[in-house]
């Protein structure tokens, strides 16, 4: 939408190309879009020959002064793609009215995004926030330190809290809780509060096998020992043993995508034949 807004501000004619229908195995889902001007393309509807067809038709429409169009494209040998599905692309001239419509739709979609509460804005927390920022997740980063929250990327929501564990109660149902503060005792309080919520979609805490055992004893002393089975520790899995913040962040982001968005992911097409 920011690209359409910029094109309108510059009075540059543009066509919005959207996936209206996707049948079978396709590279993108309905709603995926790109903006095409005479000299640039922003976004993607799946790449490969499918996308080139959309770009070519959009630029033909721009040259002809047309406002609306549609392409029905089988993803087979005719265009050099091997997915085997079918995609219908809708093409429409970008206008202020369209921008308003897209902004309303985007606001509605964002309200339905799963919430991720990330506790801790240290080195690994910062890296994880950056990994989560471009994903369709509402990420809130909770910390006691204003200076660390100020370093976060713009696409996440900073939340300063003197008692971070109290933020768990206000999270909506099916939220994910990722715990990686600078204090193990605080980690335990936050994770215990998150595990107390039966509606939590994910509760993960950074740490080692030793930390997990100490936390298990902490829960047992509170009469909550059975809840340890719902805790993900180590976060991001153990297949890659690399403690660099960026690597941990990538693994955690992948884990959250599978857990929170997996039911909506059905993209079987991963490769494209030459056009």
C-alpha positions as CSV (number, residue, x, y, z in Angstrom):
1,X,0.0,0.0,0.0
2,X,2.9,2.4,0.7
3,X,4.0,1.9,-3.0
4,X,0.5,2.7,-4.3
5,X,0.4,5.7,-2.0
6,X,3.8,6.9,-3.4
7,X,2.7,6.3,-7.0
8,X,-0.5,8.3,-6.4
9,X,1.4,11.1,-4.7
10,X,3.8,11.3,-7.7
11,X,0.9,11.1,-10.2
12,X,2.5,8.0,-11.7
13,X,0.0,5.7,-13.4
14,X,0.1,2.2,-11.9
15,X,-1.8,-1.1,-12.1
16,X,-2.5,-3.3,-9.1
17,X,-2.3,-7.0,-10.0
18,X,-4.0,-9.3,-7.5
19,X,-4.5,-13.0,-7.3
20,X,-8.3,-13.4,-7.4
21,X,-8.5,-17.1,-7.5
22,X,-5.9,-19.9,-7.0
23,X,-6.8,-23.5,-7.8
24,X,-4.5,-26.5,-7.2
25,X,-0.8,-26.0,-6.6
26,X,0.0,-22.3,-7.0
27,X,2.9,-20.1,-5.9
28,X,0.8,-17.6,-4.1
29,X,-2.6,-17.4,-2.3
30,X,-5.7,-15.3,-3.2
31,X,-5.0,-11.7,-2.1
32,X,-1.4,-11.6,-3.0
33,X,-0.6,-8.5,-5.1
34,X,2.0,-6.4,-6.8
35,X,2.0,-2.9,-8.1
36,X,3.2,-2.3,-11.7
37,X,4.3,1.0,-13.2
38,X,5.9,1.7,-16.5
39,X,9.4,1.3,-15.0
40,X,9.1,-0.6,-11.8
41,X,7.4,-3.5,-10.0
42,X,6.7,-3.7,-6.3
43,X,5.5,-6.9,-4.5
44,X,5.0,-10.3,-6.1
45,X,2.2,-12.6,-7.2
46,X,4.5,-15.7,-7.4
47,X,7.4,-15.0,-9.7
48,X,8.3,-16.8,-12.8
49,X,6.4,-16.8,-16.0
50,X,3.1,-16.2,-14.2
51,X,4.4,-12.9,-12.8
52,X,5.9,-11.9,-16.2
53,X,2.5,-12.4,-17.8
54,X,0.9,-10.1,-15.2
55,X,3.5,-7.5,-15.7
56,X,3.3,-7.5,-19.4
57,X,-0.5,-7.2,-19.3
58,X,-0.4,-4.4,-16.8
59,X,2.1,-2.4,-18.9
60,X,0.0,-3.0,-22.0
61,X,-3.0,-1.6,-20.1
62,X,-1.0,1.4,-18.9
63,X,0.0,2.1,-22.5
64,X,-3.6,1.7,-23.8
65,X,-5.2,3.7,-21.0
66,X,-7.3,0.8,-19.8
67,X,-8.6,0.6,-16.2
68,X,-9.5,-3.1,-15.6
69,X,-8.5,-6.5,-16.9
70,X,-8.3,-10.1,-16.0
71,X,-5.9,-13.0,-16.9
72,X,-6.8,-16.7,-16.4
73,X,-3.5,-18.6,-16.5
74,X,-3.0,-22.4,-16.3
75,X,0.4,-23.1,-14.7
76,X,1.6,-25.7,-17.1
77,X,3.9,-26.2,-20.1
78,X,2.3,-23.4,-22.2
79,X,4.1,-20.8,-20.0
80,X,7.0,-23.0,-18.9
81,X,5.7,-23.5,-15.3
82,X,5.4,-26.9,-13.6
83,X,3.0,-26.2,-10.7
84,X,-0.1,-27.6,-12.4
85,X,-2.6,-25.2,-10.8
86,X,-4.5,-22.3,-12.2
87,X,-4.4,-18.6,-11.3
88,X,-6.8,-15.8,-12.1
89,X,-5.2,-12.4,-11.9
90,X,-7.3,-9.3,-11.6
91,X,-5.7,-6.0,-12.9
92,X,-7.0,-2.6,-11.9
93,X,-5.7,1.0,-12.3
94,X,-4.6,2.3,-8.9
95,X,-6.8,5.1,-7.5
96,X,-7.3,6.9,-4.2
97,X,-10.5,5.0,-3.8
98,X,-8.7,1.8,-4.2
99,X,-6.0,2.8,-1.7
100,X,-8.7,3.5,0.9
101,X,-10.4,0.2,0.2
102,X,-7.0,-1.7,0.6
103,X,-6.2,0.2,3.8
104,X,-9.6,-0.9,5.3
105,X,-9.1,-4.5,4.2
106,X,-5.5,-4.5,5.6
107,X,-6.6,-3.1,8.9
108,X,-9.3,-5.8,9.2
109,X,-6.7,-8.5,8.3
110,X,-4.2,-7.2,10.8
111,X,-6.8,-7.4,13.6
112,X,-7.0,-11.2,12.9
113,X,-3.2,-11.7,13.0
114,X,-2.0,-14.0,15.9
115,X,-0.3,-12.1,18.7
116,X,3.3,-12.9,19.7
117,X,4.5,-11.6,23.1
118,X,8.3,-11.4,23.1
119,X,9.7,-10.9,26.5
120,X,13.2,-9.4,26.4
121,X,14.8,-6.8,24.1
122,X,18.4,-7.9,24.5
123,X,20.6,-9.1,21.7
124,X,18.6,-12.2,20.9
125,X,15.3,-10.4,21.5
126,X,16.3,-7.7,19.0
127,X,17.2,-10.3,16.4
128,X,14.0,-12.1,17.0
129,X,12.0,-9.0,16.7
130,X,13.7,-8.2,13.3
131,X,12.9,-11.8,12.1
132,X,9.3,-11.5,13.1
133,X,8.7,-7.9,11.8
134,X,7.8,-8.8,8.1
135,X,5.6,-11.8,9.1
136,X,1.8,-11.7,9.4
137,X,2.1,-11.7,13.2
138,X,1.4,-8.9,15.6
139,X,4.6,-8.8,17.7
140,X,4.8,-7.0,21.0
141,X,8.1,-6.8,22.8
142,X,8.0,-6.3,26.5
143,X,11.0,-5.1,28.6
144,X,11.7,-3.0,31.6
145,X,14.4,-1.0,29.8
146,X,13.3,2.0,27.7
147,X,16.7,2.3,26.0
148,X,16.5,-1.3,24.7
149,X,12.9,-0.9,23.5
150,X,14.0,2.2,21.6
151,X,16.3,0.1,19.4
152,X,13.5,-2.2,18.1
153,X,12.4,-2.1,14.4
154,X,9.4,0.0,13.6
155,X,7.1,-2.9,12.7
156,X,6.9,-4.3,16.2
157,X,5.2,-2.8,19.3
158,X,7.4,-1.9,22.2
159,X,5.8,-2.2,25.6
160,X,7.7,-1.0,28.8
161,X,6.5,-2.8,31.9
162,X,8.0,-2.7,35.4
163,X,6.5,-6.2,36.0
164,X,6.7,-7.9,32.6
165,X,4.9,-11.1,33.9
166,X,1.7,-9.1,34.4
167,X,1.4,-8.5,30.6
168,X,0.6,-12.2,30.1
169,X,-2.9,-11.8,31.5
170,X,-4.0,-9.2,29.0
171,X,-2.9,-11.2,25.9
172,X,-5.8,-12.4,23.7
173,X,-6.6,-16.1,23.4
174,X,-4.3,-18.2,21.2
175,X,-1.3,-15.8,21.7
176,X,2.3,-17.0,21.6
177,X,4.7,-16.2,24.4
178,X,8.5,-16.2,23.8
179,X,10.6,-15.7,26.9
180,X,14.2,-14.5,26.6
181,X,14.8,-11.8,29.2
182,X,18.1,-10.9,30.9
183,X,17.0,-12.5,34.2
184,X,16.4,-16.2,34.7
185,X,14.1,-15.6,37.7
186,X,12.0,-13.2,35.6
187,X,12.0,-15.8,32.8
188,X,10.5,-18.3,35.2
189,X,7.7,-15.9,36.4
190,X,6.7,-15.0,32.9
191,X,6.8,-18.6,31.6
192,X,4.8,-19.8,34.6
193,X,2.1,-17.2,34.0
194,X,2.0,-18.1,30.3
195,X,1.7,-21.8,31.0
196,X,-1.1,-21.1,33.4
197,X,-3.2,-20.0,30.4
198,X,-4.7,-23.1,28.8
199,X,-5.5,-21.0,25.7
200,X,-1.8,-20.1,24.9
201,X,-0.9,-21.3,21.4
202,X,2.8,-21.5,22.2
203,X,5.0,-21.0,25.2
204,X,8.8,-21.0,24.6
205,X,11.8,-20.0,26.7
206,X,15.4,-19.7,25.7
207,X,17.8,-21.8,27.6
208,X,19.5,-25.2,28.2
209,X,18.5,-28.6,29.6
210,X,19.8,-27.4,33.0
211,X,17.5,-24.4,32.9
212,X,14.6,-26.5,31.9
213,X,15.2,-28.8,34.9
214,X,15.4,-25.8,37.3
215,X,12.2,-24.5,35.9
216,X,10.5,-27.9,36.2
217,X,11.4,-27.8,39.9
218,X,10.2,-24.2,40.2
219,X,6.8,-25.3,38.8
220,X,6.7,-28.4,41.0
221,X,7.2,-26.3,44.1
222,X,4.1,-24.3,43.0
223,X,2.1,-27.5,42.4
224,X,2.2,-26.9,38.7
225,X,4.8,-29.5,37.6
226,X,2.6,-31.1,35.0
227,X,2.7,-27.9,32.9
228,X,6.3,-28.4,31.9
229,X,5.1,-30.6,29.1
230,X,3.7,-27.6,27.3
231,X,6.9,-25.6,27.4
232,X,9.1,-25.4,24.3
233,X,12.7,-25.3,25.5
234,X,15.1,-24.9,23.7
235,X,13.1,-22.5,21.5
236,X,13.7,-23.0,17.8
237,X,14.4,-26.7,18.3
238,X,17.8,-28.5,18.6
239,X,18.5,-29.5,15.0
240,X,20.9,-26.5,14.6
241,X,23.3,-26.0,17.5
242,X,24.2,-22.4,16.9
243,X,23.9,-19.7,19.6
244,X,24.3,-16.6,17.4
245,X,21.3,-14.4,17.9
246,X,20.4,-14.2,14.2
247,X,20.4,-18.0,13.9
248,X,18.2,-18.5,17.0
249,X,15.9,-15.8,15.7
250,X,15.5,-17.5,12.4
251,X,14.7,-20.8,14.0
252,X,12.2,-19.3,16.4
253,X,10.5,-17.4,13.6
254,X,10.2,-20.6,11.6
255,X,8.8,-22.4,14.7
256,X,6.2,-19.7,15.3
257,X,5.1,-19.7,11.6
258,X,4.5,-23.4,11.7
259,X,2.6,-23.2,15.0
260,X,0.6,-20.1,14.4
261,X,0.1,-20.0,10.6
262,X,0.6,-23.6,9.6
263,X,-3.1,-24.3,9.1
264,X,-3.2,-21.6,6.5
265,X,-0.1,-22.6,4.6
266,X,-0.8,-24.7,1.5
267,X,1.7,-23.6,-1.1
268,X,3.0,-26.7,-2.9
269,X,4.7,-24.9,-5.7
270,X,8.3,-24.3,-4.9
271,X,10.1,-24.3,-8.3
272,X,9.6,-22.8,-11.7
273,X,10.7,-24.0,-15.1
274,X,12.3,-21.4,-17.4
275,X,9.8,-19.4,-19.4
